């Protein structure tokens, strides 16, 4: 009787281990298929993006950060020199080496002034302080402020 019970326990253990093995094999195959599908999806999306679209996306992110910071600044009563230092820091974070030469800086400033609902007087005062006599920079600030960017 003892051997029959021992054989039964052994048979049940073997069956349950075999069942676990199948389950493990199936679940690991599912995970592998899922990872492969994700990898194909990711590589497919990277193939469809070009270097120029990456640059445009990076520029857009930089402009958004400038816009958000400018909106916050314009609602307050900050110092222009501090504002310029902060713009330089934002540019560095985004890999922009010359924030004053980047068109996105000036468009972002205009967008930020618009977002802050800055008065015309405030727009002119900040344009004077930041852009001075540079017509192109002033034009970009105005484009951003007017929502034409």
Order of alpha helices (4+ residues) and beta strands (2+ residues): alpha-alpha-alpha-alpha-alpha-alpha
